[in-house]
Amino acid sequence: MNQIFCIKRILFIGCLLILANCGVDKPKEVVLAEKDLPEAIDFNYHIKPILSDKCFACHGPDANNQKGGLRLDIADSAYATLASGRGKAINPGSLRNSQVYHRIVSENPELVMPPPESNLSLSPKEIALISKWIRQGAEYKPHWAFTKPIKSKVPKSGEKWSNNEIDRFIAATFEHHKIKPSPESRREVLIRRLYFDLIGLPPSVEEITRLVSNSDPNYYEKLVDSLMALPAFGERMAAHWLDVARFADSEGYLDDFHHEMWPYRDWVIKAFNENLSYDEFILWQVGGDQIPNSSDEQKLATAFNRLHKQNSEGGAIAEEFRVEYVADRTNTVGTAFLGLTVACARCHDHKYDPISQKDYFELFSFFNSTVERGDAIFSLNAVYNGQNVPNELSMNAGPVMPVPSDDSVKKIWEFLKNEIHGKSLEIAEKTKEQNPKAKKWLNSNPSPKTLKNAVEDATLVNLNFDESNEVMSK
């Protein structure tokens, strides 16, 4: 009896779900578009881009432009009863009871969404995606950057030609779109592609000839290993990262003076060639100098935070540009490591990413305590490259650090540092030894004004603005 009851209950629920979507007219174009949709509709991947482009201007997080009190960027608002009391914008699982669906398929210019005056419209495929998403439960998901990756089940597609798991995912997509894979390219074409991918340079004719005639069935895997062992591999990989890090050897403002940052570039290349782990790659660049007993290499990596444009114009307001540099670092960390465009939240709560203005300036605060100026005050560049570079071209805005370019210079640098340290200790010891004598001399002086008078007598010019009238009268 219990089993029969359960079966009846399941059938009843199924009928309700079917009825919920019955009687809903769909344009023919939408019906045709539904045939090419993926099996599962994902909010972040399929739906949010549509809502962001076509709906958020009036129904997004910007409180000043919200229409009808409706927000489609969060589930609580989208699922709630409309302010008009006429149903819900989105009723998960039911197109019939979802006003969003009726509005986007309406032909009435007074009802259709987006409204005609917005000059926006939804394509049949976009309407089909939204309708299928609603039927599947209209599940909202948090921003992808805050979602823990889930290991997907490897498809069984591509049995005849796939060599690894990635091939099987590609094969599954091919099958969905009814696309047949191309035949394997000729060996010389594969070799050329691999050279460009890994080192950014073409192979020589001699190398192609040698590799094409190689009878080893694992020649390709061995070629990958040999190319990745070349210094050029790190240079090729570093090129992409240096774009993200906004690397340049010039200032970028006005006179565009030389900004000597090549040691950081060499560090990035070295990191790729030595296969530095990604967690250390991030940690060293964001805060390598904060690591206990940090090495020179870890400190050098933090030049990532100094690759912004530098203004050396004489009339620059120091505090204004110091703040600009801090904002640049904040924005770049968001882009490079968080997968977020945080810059918008500098002026207001972010409209499309979950970043408030408060969040932004909390992140900003991490970079707001650096010892630097924002104007054209320079310090001598401590990067030694063994060349006679004019002073005006070998100066960076401080603070800077020494980066000796070879062992001989490094030995000289270490010797000088030890000498300075030794002399500092001698001075400290002499000071400690002479302090009692100085105090005794001061205490034995009968006139407290004697020292002051001696200093004034030895002063060539004493211009005191508090006594300007007296000075001018003299």
BELGI-V11778 format. One record per backbone hydrogen bond with DSSP energy under -0.5 kcal/mol. NH is the residue of the N-H (numbers start at 1). CO is the residue of the C=O. E is the energy in kcal/mol with one decimal. If there is no record, write none. Layout:
# BELGI-V11778
NH;CO;E
NH;CO;E
This chain:
# BELGI-V11778
5;1;-2.7
6;2;-2.4
7;3;-2.4
8;4;-2.5
9;5;-2.4
10;6;-2.5
11;7;-2.5
12;8;-2.6
13;9;-2.5
14;10;-2.5
15;11;-2.4
16;12;-2.1
17;13;-2.2
18;14;-2.2
19;15;-3.1
20;16;-2.1
21;17;-0.8
21;18;-1.0
22;18;-0.6
22;19;-0.7
24;21;-0.8
25;23;-0.7
31;27;-2.1
32;28;-2.3
33;29;-2.0
34;30;-1.8
35;31;-0.5
35;32;-1.0
36;33;-1.3
37;34;-1.2
42;40;-0.5
46;42;-2.8
47;42;-1.3
47;43;-0.5
48;43;-3.8
50;47;-0.6
51;47;-2.4
52;48;-3.0
53;49;-2.0
54;50;-2.7
55;51;-2.4
56;51;-2.6
58;55;-1.4
59;55;-2.3
60;56;-1.0
61;351;-0.7
63;61;-1.0
65;62;-1.5
66;63;-0.6
67;58;-2.8
70;67;-1.7
72;59;-3.4
78;74;-1.9
79;75;-2.9
80;76;-0.7
82;87;-3.1
83;68;-0.6
85;82;-1.9
87;85;-1.3
88;97;-0.7
89;80;-0.8
90;78;-2.1
91;94;-0.5
92;90;-0.6
93;134;-3.0
94;91;-2.7
96;20;-1.3
98;95;-1.5
99;88;-2.7
99;97;-0.7
100;89;-2.8
101;98;-0.6
102;98;-1.4
103;99;-2.4
104;100;-2.1
105;101;-1.4
106;102;-0.7
109;107;-0.7
111;108;-2.0
112;108;-2.9
113;103;-1.6
118;115;-1.9
119;116;-1.9
120;115;-0.6
127;123;-2.4
128;124;-2.5
129;125;-2.4
130;126;-2.2
131;127;-2.6
132;128;-2.4
133;129;-2.4
134;130;-2.3
135;131;-2.3
136;132;-2.0
137;134;-1.7
138;133;-3.1
146;143;-2.1
147;144;-1.4
148;146;-0.5
161;158;-0.5
162;158;-2.7
168;164;-1.2
169;165;-1.6
170;166;-2.1
171;167;-2.8
172;168;-2.1
173;169;-1.7
174;170;-2.4
175;171;-2.5
176;172;-2.0
177;173;-2.0
178;175;-0.8
179;174;-3.1
189;186;-0.5
190;186;-2.1
191;187;-2.5
192;188;-1.9
193;189;-2.4
194;190;-2.4
195;191;-2.2
196;192;-2.2
197;193;-2.6
198;194;-2.5
199;195;-2.5
200;195;-1.1
200;196;-0.5
201;195;-0.9
208;204;-2.3
209;205;-2.5
210;206;-2.3
211;207;-2.5
212;208;-2.8
213;209;-1.5
214;211;-1.0
219;216;-1.7
222;218;-2.1
223;219;-2.1
224;220;-2.2
225;221;-2.0
226;222;-2.3
227;223;-2.3
228;224;-2.3
229;225;-0.9
230;227;-1.3
233;230;-1.5
234;230;-0.7
235;231;-1.4
236;232;-2.3
237;233;-2.5
238;234;-2.6
239;235;-1.2
240;236;-0.7
240;237;-0.7
241;237;-1.2
242;238;-3.0
243;239;-1.0
244;240;-1.4
245;241;-2.6
246;243;-1.1
247;242;-2.6
251;257;-2.3
253;310;-0.6
256;253;-3.5
259;249;-2.1
260;258;-0.5
261;259;-1.2
264;261;-1.3
265;261;-1.2
266;262;-2.5
267;263;-1.8
268;264;-2.2
269;265;-2.1
270;266;-2.3
271;267;-2.5
272;268;-2.0
273;269;-2.4
274;270;-2.2
275;272;-1.1
276;271;-2.8
281;277;-2.4
282;278;-2.1
283;279;-2.6
284;280;-2.8
285;281;-0.9
286;282;-2.4
287;283;-2.6
288;284;-1.9
290;287;-1.6
291;288;-1.1
294;291;-1.4
299;295;-2.0
300;296;-2.7
301;297;-1.8
302;298;-0.6
302;299;-1.0
303;300;-2.1
304;301;-1.7
305;302;-2.2
306;303;-2.1
307;304;-0.8
310;251;-1.7
312;310;-0.7
316;313;-2.0
318;316;-0.7
321;317;-2.0
322;318;-2.1
323;319;-2.1
324;320;-1.6
325;321;-2.3
326;322;-2.0
327;323;-2.5
328;324;-2.2
329;325;-2.0
330;326;-2.2
331;327;-2.8
332;328;-2.4
333;329;-2.3
334;330;-1.8
335;331;-2.2
336;332;-3.3
337;333;-2.2
338;333;-1.1
338;334;-0.7
339;334;-0.7
340;334;-2.3
342;340;-1.2
344;341;-0.5
345;342;-1.5
346;343;-1.8
347;344;-1.5
348;344;-1.1
350;355;-3.0
355;353;-2.7
360;356;-2.1
361;357;-2.0
362;358;-1.6
363;359;-2.0
364;360;-2.7
365;361;-1.5
366;362;-0.5
366;363;-1.2
367;364;-1.4
368;365;-0.9
370;367;-0.7
372;370;-1.3
373;398;-0.5
378;376;-0.6
379;396;-1.8
381;394;-1.3
384;382;-0.7
384;403;-0.5
385;383;-0.6
389;387;-1.4
393;390;-1.6
394;390;-0.7
394;391;-1.1
396;379;-1.1
398;377;-0.5
403;382;-1.4
405;384;-0.8
410;406;-2.3
411;407;-2.4
412;408;-2.0
413;409;-2.7
414;410;-2.7
415;411;-2.5
416;412;-2.6
417;413;-2.4
418;414;-2.3
419;415;-2.5
420;416;-2.6
421;417;-2.4
422;418;-2.7
423;419;-2.7
424;420;-2.3
425;421;-2.0
426;422;-2.0
427;423;-2.6
428;424;-2.4
429;425;-2.3
430;426;-2.7
431;427;-2.7
432;428;-2.2
433;429;-2.1
434;430;-2.7
435;431;-1.9
436;432;-0.5
438;434;-2.5
439;435;-2.5
440;436;-2.3
441;437;-2.3
442;438;-2.4
443;439;-2.6
444;440;-1.6
445;441;-0.6
445;442;-0.8
448;446;-0.5
450;447;-1.7
453;449;-3.0
454;450;-2.3
455;451;-2.1
456;452;-2.5
457;453;-2.4
458;454;-1.4
459;455;-0.6
459;456;-0.7
464;462;-0.8
465;463;-0.6
467;464;-1.4
468;465;-1.1
471;467;-2.2
472;468;-2.9
473;469;-2.1
474;470;-1.3
